[in-house]
Amino acid sequence: MRQLRIIFFLIAYLPMTAWSLQHYTVRVIDQKPQPRENFVQGLEILDGYLYVSAGNYGASHLLRYRFADGTLDESRKLDVRIFAEGLTVLGDNIYQLSWQNRVMLVYRKSDLTLVRTLPLKGEGWGLTHNRTELIYGDGSDNLYFMSPDTARITRTIAVTQQGRPVKRLNELEWVDGAIWANVWQSHRIVVINPANGEVTASIDLQGLLPPQEYRRGTDVLNGIAQDPADGSIWVTGKRWPWLYQIELVPTADDRETQKNTTDSR
Ligand SMILES: [Ca+2]
């Protein structure tokens, strides 16, 4: 009887909790060229413009392109002492993280004028927003929700996948009520529940940039942007020559794996 109860528990309970991670690969729908020199640390699309934050000391920029044809609309070169990181556009402002300078730069969206800085308590990695709050990471497993007006941290979530911390969260994007994050130095994007930090899906983008496109300096996958105009998802990498529009393709998830394992016994 006790064994039956345990079996019932395993069947009824575990698939809803520990084995609810969905796995995806991707299919490329479209692609657009982008300048190879951009060491992409932030990517966002809004009102027909592509916003890019490019990193590295001496090469950090805020860039705005017309998304339809890739024409450069406006750009700002940053102080050589600043290594730019994530970027997001909220209201009338553009927010851009610095990596280790302990500041977030705030620009006027209309003409990319730097209007103020907000203090950061640690490193800055990825940045996005949920319509009201900024959401940023510092390279750990934590994501911080911040008031764009006061820079006050309103909430912190620790990101976990099946109970284990997921660190090195890099470029971020708010997609249909979830947070998508590049995991630094991997080919993986994780989909995070903003309420509790749980990873609900893992997207494998291994091989997205074909081997023949690699040059000296071509770096890792980094950059996710959803075009609010049509919901399309675009991704890229550091010093990649292409932006890719992707579509998710489900693979066997852990729940399915568990079911198959049980069936084969
Ligand atoms: Ca983004």
Boltz pocket constraint, residues with backbone or C-beta under 6 A from the ligand:
constraints:
  - pocket:
      binder: B
      contacts: [[A, 42], [A, 43], [A, 44], [A, 87], [A, 127], [A, 128], [A, 171], [A, 172], [A, 173], [A, 174], [A, 223], [A, 224], [A, 225]]
      max_distance: 6.0
